[in-house]
Amino acid sequence: MTIAKKIKCPVCNNKRLLDLVVAKDGEVMIKCPKCKRIIDVTFQDNRIKAKAM
């Protein structure tokens, strides 16, 4: 069974921006459906950093 990490929005109270199962290295820009802000999500060795643009 795989457990996914929940990524929350750093701006609003959206506690489930997206789910992460495994990530070695990468960067994603995603728009929060609640506050409509663009969030820059960086993955590095299964660690997550989310910041508003």
C-alpha positions, 0 to 999 in steps of 0.5 A: 500500500502506497501512502501519498503526501498531501500538499497544501496551499501556502496562501489559503486554507486548501489542504489538498492542492495535490497528492505526491506519491514519489518524486525524485526531482522536479518543479510544478506550477499549479493554480489553486482552485480556491484562491486562484493563486499560482503556486510553485511546488518544488520536489527534491528527494521526496521533500516538498516546498510550496510557495506562492508566486 
